[in-house]
Amino acid sequence: MRNRLKGEWMREKALGILFILFLLCFAAIVVEETLLGGRRKRRLMKEAKKSHDSGKN
């Protein structure tokens, strides 16, 4: 019976660690996409303005 409790404890600990790693990875992806999306949008707007301005000359 003691081994069964130890096994359950180890399984819960492993699942907890996996869940924490999942949350950390999810948060990292959200932050990365948010920051890169902002940079990408600013770069595209700058390029669009530059091409629009060069077309006027």
MILOKOL-519553 format. One record per residue (C-alpha): residue in one letter; x, y, z; chain. Coordinates in steps of 0.25 Angstrom, whole numbers. Example, Ala and Ser with C-alpha at 12.3 -4.5 7.8 and 13.67 -1.06 7.14 Angstrom:
% MILOKOL-519553
R,res,c1,c2,c3,chain
R,a,49,-18,31,A
R,s,55,-4,29,A
END
This chain:
% MILOKOL-519553
R,res,c1,c2,c3,chain
R,m,0,0,0,A
R,r,11,9,3,A
R,n,17,7,-11,A
R,r,4,11,-17,A
R,l,3,24,-10,A
R,k,18,27,-14,A
R,g,14,24,-28,A
R,e,2,33,-28,A
R,w,10,44,-22,A
R,m,21,42,-33,A
R,r,10,42,-44,A
R,e,4,55,-38,A
R,k,17,62,-37,A
R,a,21,58,-52,A
R,l,7,63,-57,A
R,g,9,76,-49,A
R,i,23,78,-55,A
R,l,18,75,-69,A
R,f,6,85,-67,A
R,i,16,96,-62,A
R,l,25,94,-74,A
R,f,13,95,-83,A
R,l,8,108,-77,A
R,l,22,114,-78,A
R,c,23,110,-93,A
R,f,9,115,-95,A
R,a,13,128,-89,A
R,a,26,129,-96,A
R,i,19,127,-110,A
R,v,8,138,-107,A
R,v,19,148,-103,A
R,e,28,145,-115,A
R,e,16,146,-125,A
R,t,11,158,-118,A
R,l,24,165,-119,A
R,l,28,160,-133,A
R,g,14,163,-138,A
R,g,16,178,-133,A
R,r,30,179,-140,A
R,r,25,172,-152,A
R,k,13,182,-153,A
R,r,22,194,-151,A
R,r,32,189,-162,A
R,l,21,187,-172,A
R,m,15,200,-169,A
R,k,28,207,-171,A
R,e,31,200,-184,A
R,a,17,203,-189,A
R,k,19,218,-186,A
R,k,33,218,-193,A
R,s,27,211,-205,A
R,h,15,220,-205,A
R,d,24,233,-204,A
R,s,34,228,-214,A
R,g,23,226,-224,A
R,k,19,241,-223,A
R,n,32,246,-227,A
END
